[in-house]
Amino acid sequence: MRWETEGVTQRILDQLREQVRVSQGRNPQPSAGIIDSQSVKAADTVARDSRGYDAGKKINGRKRFIVTDTLGLLLVVMVCAANVQDRDGAKSTLLSLYLATPVRFVLADGGFAGRLVDWATRILATALHIVRKPAGQRGFTR
C-alpha cells in the first residue's frame, strides 16, 4: 500500500511503458490514446454499493474504463459501478489522462459520442475522435 501512496507503482509502470515504446521505435511519450469500457460481473465479496446493473449488457457488477496508447499499453484505468454511463465515466477517465500524460488525441467507439466530444475539446483541449463500425458490420473483425 505504501508504494501506491508514494507513487512508486505508477513510476514503474510509466518507465516500463516508455522502454517498450522505445524498443518498438516509438517516441517514449504517447501522443494518442484509445478509450473503452468493459462491464464485468462482480464477485459476491464486492460491496453492493460499488456494484451496479449495466442494462445494455445485462451485467450486475463493475465497469472498467481503460485508456491505452496505440500499442495497447496501459495509460489510465478507472473502476466504478456498472450502471455508470460510458459518457459519464469517460469524463473522469479523460481528466485523469489529461493530468497524467501529454495525450491530446483519443479514439473511442460510438458509445462515447455526443456532448462528451465537445466537453473534451472545450475543457481538456483533447480531440475525442469517434470511430464508427462500417454499415452492416457485426462484432469485431481484423
Number of C-alpha atoms within 10 A of each C-alpha: 6 8 10 10 9 10 10 12 13 14 13 11 14 17 12 13 20 18 14 14 19 13 11 11 8 13 12 16 15 21 14 19 24 21 21 16 22 13 24 18 17 19 11 8 6 12 10 12 8 15 22 20 18 20 10 8 11 12 18 20 23 23 28 19 20 20 27 20 21 15 15 10 19 16 22 20 17 16 16 17 22 28 20 17 14 20 16 11 21 22 17 14 20 26 15 16 22 17 10 11 15 13 19 19 17 22 19 19 16 12 14 24 17 11 9 17 18 15 15 21 14 11 9 16 13 22 18 24 16 16 13 11 13 7 6 6 8 8 6 6 6 2
